[in-house]
C-alpha cells in the first residue's frame, strides 16, 4: 500500500475544472491544498471530498472558480481536496483507509499518514491567518440542508446561519475538520443533502460566494432566529449484528422509509425495526463523554426495537454500507439560546 502525502500548489492546474470528482485522480496524484490569491488576503479555507462519495463540495468549488475566473477572487481562497482515491471509486473511503474526517488534530486516531496530512493542512492555514473554515459534505439519507458546528460563539453561529437556520452543535465524533479549525477561526460544516441533487452544490456555492465577499463575520447575535439542535449521543450497530432493509433473517430488519424520521421529534415508543432475538444486544449508544447510554434511549418490545423517550434523530440512512462505515444515527435535543438585546 502506498501512503499518501500532501501536495501544495499555488495556481489552478490547467483544465482542472473540467474534471468530475471521480476523475480527479487523473490530474491530482495526492490530497491537494490549493492556494489562490484574492483581493482580501486572509484566506477562506474550504475542504471538499473528505468523503469521496460526497461530491457537492467539489461541484460548488467549480461553480465559484468559473464565476471568478475573469474578475478575480474577492478574497484569497485555500481549497483542500481530500480523498481523491476514494472519489475515484465513488466511495466514502476505501477499505484500507481511515475516514478522512476522523483523523484531524484533536482526534483519537491521528497517528497515521492521513492524520499527518491533516496536521500539515492546519499548520499551513494557521500560518496564513485563515479567515473562516468551511467543510462541505453530503449525506445519504433524507435530511434538510443544515450547518453543523463545535462552538457556540456568536461568530460561529452567524457563519452557520448564513447557510441555514437549521444548525447542529456537536462534540462527538472528534477528529473532524471543523473541530480542528475552530481553534484558528470560525468554522462550520455544511450538510448539503444527497450528492445526486444539484441543489446541494448550488446552495454550497452561494454560501461560499457570500463568505468570499464578507469583510468580517457579523458579530450581532440573532440566535433567536435559529433552529439549534445539540447532538447528545451517537448510535452504532454492535459488531456482529446483521441488519438489513430487505432480509427478514437479519438480526434487525429496518423499515424502508427509516430516513424520513430525520429532524422530526419522535415520541417514546417509536418503532425502528423488527428484531430476530430479544436477547441479543443490537446498538451501542454513547453520549458526549463516551458513556454507554443505550438503555436510556432504546428497548425491545414485542419483537421490535423501540425508543424509550422522545428524541430527534439525524443522519438515518437507507445505505447499509454507510451505516457500517459511519453510524446508525445521531440523537439530538433542541437548544434555546437567550435572546440578547
C-alpha positions as CSV (number, residue, x, y, z in Angstrom):
1,X,0.0,0.0,0.0
2,X,1.3,3.5,-0.9
3,X,0.9,6.0,1.9
4,X,-0.5,9.4,0.8
5,X,1.4,12.7,1.1
6,X,0.2,16.3,0.8
7,X,0.6,18.2,-2.5
8,X,0.6,22.0,-2.1
9,X,0.1,24.2,-5.2
10,X,-0.3,27.9,-5.7
11,X,-2.2,28.0,-9.0
12,X,-5.1,26.2,-10.6
13,X,-3.9,23.3,-12.8
14,X,-4.9,23.8,-16.4
15,X,-8.2,22.1,-17.2
16,X,-8.8,21.0,-13.6
17,X,-12.4,22.4,-13.6
18,X,-13.3,20.1,-16.4
19,X,-13.0,17.1,-14.2
20,X,-15.7,15.4,-12.2
21,X,-14.8,14.2,-8.7
22,X,-14.3,10.6,-9.7
23,X,-11.8,11.8,-12.4
24,X,-9.6,14.0,-10.3
25,X,-7.0,11.2,-9.7
26,X,-6.0,11.7,-13.4
27,X,-4.6,15.2,-12.6
28,X,-4.1,15.3,-8.8
29,X,-1.8,12.5,-7.6
30,X,-2.5,13.1,-3.9
31,X,-4.6,15.0,-1.4
32,X,-4.1,18.6,-2.5
33,X,-4.0,22.0,-0.8
34,X,-4.6,24.7,-3.5
35,X,-4.0,28.4,-2.6
36,X,-5.5,31.1,-4.8
37,X,-4.9,34.8,-4.3
38,X,-7.7,37.3,-3.9
39,X,-8.2,41.0,-3.1
40,X,-8.6,40.4,0.7
41,X,-5.5,38.5,1.8
42,X,-6.8,36.4,4.8
43,X,-7.9,33.2,3.1
44,X,-11.2,31.4,3.3
45,X,-10.5,27.7,3.8
46,X,-12.7,25.2,2.1
47,X,-12.4,21.4,2.4
48,X,-14.1,19.1,-0.1
49,X,-14.2,15.3,-0.7
50,X,-13.1,14.3,2.8
51,X,-15.6,11.6,1.9
52,X,-15.1,10.5,-1.7
53,X,-18.7,9.9,-2.5
54,X,-19.8,13.4,-1.3
55,X,-19.3,15.5,-4.3
56,X,-21.4,18.7,-3.8
57,X,-18.3,20.4,-2.4
58,X,-16.2,19.9,-5.5
59,X,-19.1,20.9,-7.7
60,X,-19.6,24.1,-5.7
61,X,-15.9,25.0,-5.9
62,X,-16.1,24.6,-9.7
63,X,-19.0,27.0,-9.8
64,X,-17.2,29.5,-7.7
65,X,-13.9,29.4,-9.7
66,X,-15.8,29.6,-13.1
67,X,-17.6,32.6,-11.8
68,X,-14.5,34.5,-10.7
69,X,-12.1,33.3,-13.4
70,X,-12.1,36.7,-15.2
71,X,-12.7,39.2,-12.4
72,X,-10.5,37.6,-9.8
73,X,-11.4,36.4,-6.3
74,X,-12.7,39.0,-3.8
75,X,-10.8,37.1,-1.0
76,X,-7.9,34.6,-1.1
77,X,-9.2,31.0,-1.2
78,X,-7.5,27.9,0.1
79,X,-9.1,24.6,-1.0
80,X,-8.2,21.2,0.4
81,X,-9.3,18.4,-2.0
82,X,-9.2,15.3,0.2
83,X,-9.8,11.7,-0.6
84,X,-9.2,11.7,-4.3
85,X,-8.6,8.0,-4.4
86,X,-11.9,7.2,-2.7
87,X,-13.7,9.6,-5.1
88,X,-12.2,7.7,-8.0
89,X,-14.3,4.7,-6.9
90,X,-17.2,6.8,-5.6
91,X,-16.7,5.5,-2.0
92,X,-16.8,7.3,1.3
93,X,-13.3,5.8,1.9
94,X,-11.6,2.7,0.7
95,X,-11.4,-0.4,3.0
96,X,-7.7,0.1,3.8
97,X,-8.1,3.9,4.5
98,X,-9.2,5.7,7.6
99,X,-12.2,8.1,7.4
100,X,-10.6,11.4,6.3
101,X,-13.0,13.3,8.6
102,X,-11.9,11.4,11.8
103,X,-8.1,12.0,11.7
104,X,-7.8,15.8,12.1
105,X,-5.8,17.2,15.1
106,X,-7.6,16.8,18.4
107,X,-9.0,13.4,17.3
108,X,-8.1,10.0,18.7
109,X,-6.8,8.4,15.5
110,X,-4.2,10.8,14.2
111,X,-1.2,8.5,14.2
112,X,-1.4,7.6,10.5
113,X,-0.2,9.1,7.2
114,X,-3.6,10.8,6.7
115,X,-3.5,12.3,10.1
116,X,-0.1,13.8,9.4
117,X,-1.6,15.4,6.2
118,X,-4.4,17.0,8.2
119,X,-1.9,18.4,10.7
120,X,0.1,19.9,7.8
121,X,-3.1,21.5,6.5
122,X,-4.0,23.0,9.8
123,X,-0.5,24.3,10.4
124,X,-0.4,25.9,6.9
125,X,-3.7,27.6,7.4
126,X,-2.6,28.9,10.8
127,X,0.5,30.4,9.1
128,X,-1.8,32.1,6.6
129,X,-4.1,33.6,9.3
130,X,-7.2,31.9,8.0
131,X,-10.4,34.0,7.9
132,X,-13.0,31.2,8.2
133,X,-13.3,27.5,7.5
134,X,-16.0,25.6,5.7
135,X,-16.2,21.8,5.3
136,X,-18.7,20.7,2.7
137,X,-20.4,17.3,2.9
138,X,-23.4,15.3,1.7
139,X,-25.4,12.7,3.4
140,X,-27.1,9.6,2.1
141,X,-30.4,9.8,3.9
142,X,-33.3,12.2,3.8
143,X,-32.1,15.3,5.7
144,X,-32.6,19.0,5.3
145,X,-29.7,21.2,4.3
146,X,-28.1,22.3,7.6
147,X,-25.0,23.6,9.2
148,X,-23.0,21.9,12.0
149,X,-20.5,23.4,14.4
150,X,-18.5,22.7,17.5
151,X,-18.5,26.1,19.2
152,X,-21.5,28.3,20.2
153,X,-19.7,31.6,20.0
154,X,-21.6,34.3,18.1
155,X,-19.3,34.4,15.0
156,X,-19.6,30.6,14.6
157,X,-23.4,30.8,14.9
158,X,-23.7,33.7,12.5
159,X,-21.5,31.9,10.0
160,X,-23.7,28.8,10.2
161,X,-26.8,31.0,9.9
162,X,-25.6,32.3,6.5
163,X,-26.2,28.8,5.2
164,X,-29.3,27.6,7.1
165,X,-31.4,28.5,10.1
166,X,-31.2,24.7,11.0
167,X,-27.9,24.3,12.9
168,X,-26.5,21.3,14.7
169,X,-24.0,21.6,17.6
170,X,-21.9,18.5,18.3
171,X,-18.8,17.5,20.3
172,X,-18.7,13.8,19.1
173,X,-17.2,12.4,16.9
174,X,-13.8,14.0,17.4
175,X,-11.1,14.3,14.8
176,X,-13.3,16.2,12.4
177,X,-12.2,19.2,10.3
178,X,-14.5,21.8,11.9
179,X,-13.2,20.9,15.4
180,X,-9.6,21.3,14.4
181,X,-10.1,24.5,12.5
182,X,-12.3,26.0,15.3
183,X,-9.0,26.6,17.2
184,X,-8.0,29.1,14.4
185,X,-11.2,30.7,13.1
186,X,-14.9,30.4,12.9
187,X,-15.6,27.0,11.4
188,X,-18.7,25.3,10.1
189,X,-19.7,22.1,8.3
190,X,-22.3,22.2,5.6
191,X,-24.6,19.2,5.1
192,X,-25.9,19.6,1.6
193,X,-28.4,16.8,1.2
194,X,-27.8,13.9,-1.2
195,X,-24.9,14.3,-3.7
196,X,-27.2,13.3,-6.6
197,X,-29.2,16.5,-6.1
198,X,-27.5,19.5,-7.8
199,X,-29.4,21.9,-5.4
200,X,-26.8,20.9,-2.7
201,X,-23.8,22.2,-4.8
202,X,-25.7,25.3,-5.8
203,X,-26.6,26.1,-2.1
204,X,-23.0,25.5,-1.0
205,X,-21.7,27.7,-3.9
206,X,-24.0,30.5,-2.8
207,X,-22.7,30.3,0.7
208,X,-19.0,30.2,-0.3
209,X,-19.6,33.3,-2.5
210,X,-21.2,35.1,0.4
211,X,-18.2,34.3,2.6
212,X,-15.7,35.4,0.0
213,X,-17.4,38.8,-0.1
214,X,-17.6,39.3,3.7
215,X,-15.2,41.9,5.1
216,X,-15.9,40.3,8.5
217,X,-18.2,37.8,10.0
218,X,-21.2,39.5,11.7
219,X,-20.9,39.8,15.5
220,X,-24.5,40.8,16.2
221,X,-26.4,38.0,17.8
222,X,-29.6,36.8,16.1
223,X,-29.7,33.5,17.8
224,X,-33.5,33.5,18.3
225,X,-33.8,33.0,14.5
226,X,-32.0,29.7,14.6
227,X,-33.4,26.2,15.0
228,X,-30.4,24.9,17.0
229,X,-30.0,21.3,18.0
230,X,-27.4,19.6,20.2
231,X,-26.2,16.1,19.4
232,X,-26.3,14.3,22.7
233,X,-25.5,10.8,21.5
234,X,-24.1,8.7,18.7
235,X,-25.7,5.3,17.8
236,X,-23.7,2.5,16.2
237,X,-24.5,-1.1,15.4
238,X,-22.7,-3.5,17.6
239,X,-20.0,-5.6,15.9
240,X,-21.5,-8.9,14.7
241,X,-25.1,-7.6,14.4
242,X,-26.6,-8.2,11.0
243,X,-29.0,-5.6,9.7
244,X,-30.9,-5.1,6.5
245,X,-33.8,-3.3,4.8
246,X,-34.8,-6.4,2.9
247,X,-33.5,-9.6,4.6
248,X,-36.1,-10.9,7.1
249,X,-33.5,-13.2,8.7
250,X,-31.2,-10.3,9.8
251,X,-30.8,-9.6,13.5
252,X,-32.5,-6.2,12.8
253,X,-34.9,-5.7,9.9
254,X,-35.1,-1.9,9.2
255,X,-38.2,-0.2,7.7
256,X,-37.9,1.1,4.1
257,X,-38.6,4.7,5.0
258,X,-36.4,5.0,8.1
259,X,-34.6,8.1,7.0
260,X,-37.9,10.1,6.9
261,X,-37.6,10.3,10.7
262,X,-34.6,12.6,10.5
263,X,-35.1,16.0,12.1
264,X,-38.5,15.1,13.3
265,X,-39.3,14.8,17.0
266,X,-40.2,11.1,17.7
267,X,-42.3,10.1,20.7
268,X,-41.4,7.3,23.1
269,X,-42.4,4.0,21.6
270,X,-41.4,4.8,18.0
271,X,-40.7,1.5,16.2
272,X,-37.4,1.3,14.4
273,X,-37.2,-2.3,13.2
274,X,-38.1,-5.9,13.8
275,X,-35.6,-7.9,15.8
276,X,-34.8,-11.6,15.5
277,X,-33.9,-12.2,19.1
278,X,-34.8,-10.1,22.1
279,X,-31.8,-11.4,24.0
280,X,-29.1,-10.1,21.5
281,X,-27.9,-6.6,22.1
282,X,-28.0,-4.6,18.9
283,X,-26.9,-1.0,19.5
284,X,-24.1,0.9,21.2
285,X,-25.2,4.4,22.2
286,X,-22.6,6.7,23.6
287,X,-23.1,10.2,25.0
288,X,-20.7,13.2,24.6
289,X,-18.5,11.8,27.3
290,X,-18.3,8.3,25.8
291,X,-20.6,6.7,28.4
292,X,-22.8,3.8,27.2
293,X,-26.4,5.0,27.4
294,X,-28.3,2.5,25.2
295,X,-30.9,1.8,27.9
296,X,-31.8,5.4,28.2
297,X,-33.0,5.5,24.6
298,X,-33.9,2.1,23.3
299,X,-35.6,-1.2,24.3
300,X,-37.1,-4.2,22.6
301,X,-40.9,-4.6,22.9
302,X,-43.0,-7.3,21.2
303,X,-40.2,-8.2,18.8
304,X,-39.4,-4.6,17.8
305,X,-36.7,-2.1,18.5
306,X,-38.4,0.9,20.1
307,X,-37.5,4.3,21.5
308,X,-38.0,4.7,25.3
309,X,-38.1,8.5,25.3
310,X,-38.8,11.4,23.0
311,X,-35.9,12.0,20.7
312,X,-34.9,13.6,17.4
313,X,-32.6,11.6,15.1
314,X,-30.4,12.8,12.3
315,X,-28.3,11.1,9.6
316,X,-30.5,8.0,9.4
317,X,-29.9,6.5,6.0
318,X,-31.0,3.6,3.8
319,X,-27.4,2.9,2.7
320,X,-26.3,-0.2,4.6
321,X,-22.6,0.4,3.8
322,X,-22.7,3.9,5.3
323,X,-24.3,2.5,8.5
324,X,-21.4,0.1,8.8
325,X,-18.7,2.7,8.0
326,X,-20.1,5.6,10.0
327,X,-23.0,5.2,12.3
328,X,-26.7,4.3,12.6
329,X,-27.7,7.8,13.5
330,X,-27.2,10.8,15.9
331,X,-29.7,11.7,18.6
332,X,-30.4,15.4,19.2
333,X,-32.2,17.8,21.5
334,X,-33.3,21.3,20.9
335,X,-31.3,24.2,22.3
336,X,-32.9,27.5,23.2
337,X,-30.3,30.4,23.4
338,X,-31.2,33.5,25.3
339,X,-32.3,36.4,23.2
340,X,-29.8,39.4,23.5
341,X,-30.9,43.0,23.3
